[in-house]
């Protein structure tokens, strides 16, 4: 495994001991595939953060733990790396843990490892489940602040929450759907969540449901959840709806898997989705997505990192009261 970094730096980035990293680098026996992957990922992260390594200042490791499809995690990584120079003279070293699906047990394992090895802070996108709340409280008790990203775990001792104003997004989706379907005969609209344990998506869904009588009085809502924004799982859920789709007029997809949904339905629809990633940008440009709801991830990551550095006394506390406003993207942005 070729590299140009001291073993100590790799070990700090990977959250492993120097002895373990040495065994991996020198291809010694009795090293698991998972450990090899962690070391390789750490070296990749060091290459991306090389400018930060050369900087002088207080060095802080911040763990970014995200359960989301790869297309979204890549945007989180890019947004994180883009804002790092703004924290000089502090040197922020993010350690990324991204999984497309992360069970409760896997999330708890990641957080337990962070608690054991130490960290200056955690940025967390995870399901709002009792055991995960307890893990957040345990990190906080150890002096490791937790900022929730995009979906909250409000009943925990997390330091702050950053992300989109999800209630505003749900109401906006209902309004746009209502305008687009004005004059349509009665039918149904489909609401797609990646998982109902994501508090942020549930907030969007609840706001959408409450706005339906006002903006979509002629429409009934049918729902799917649990596809994790992944193509195969989401397509399977669509197939299970059967005849419920006969009168479908529109889709509000907050959970991703949009190419799979559109392929399975194969008919003109009013389609509203979230996040300007590569897949959704392509679908928007083709006119298959009518409205894309987005927000500034760079703002989120700057606010999350700034809240953690403020906890350590390096800067004033950012304004944590204002969630990000929804941005409405349409085909006209590329016309």
Secondary structure, DSSP 8 states (H G I E B T S, - for coil): ----S-HHHHHHHHT--HHHHHHHHTT-SS--HHHHHHHHHHHHHHHHTHHHHH--S-EEEEEEEEES-HHHHHHHHHHHHHHGGGGTTSEEEEEEEEESS--HHHHHHHHHHHHHH--SEEEEE----HHHHHHHHHHHHTT--EEEESS--TTS--SEEESB-HHHHHHHHHHHHHHHTTT--SEEEEEEES-TT-HHHHHHHHHHHHHHHHH-TTEEEEEEE--TT-HHHHHHHHHTTGGGGTTEEEEEESS--HHHHHHHH-S--EEEEE---HHHHHHHHTTS-SEEEE--HHHHHHHHHHHHHHHTTSS-----S--B--EEE-GGGG-
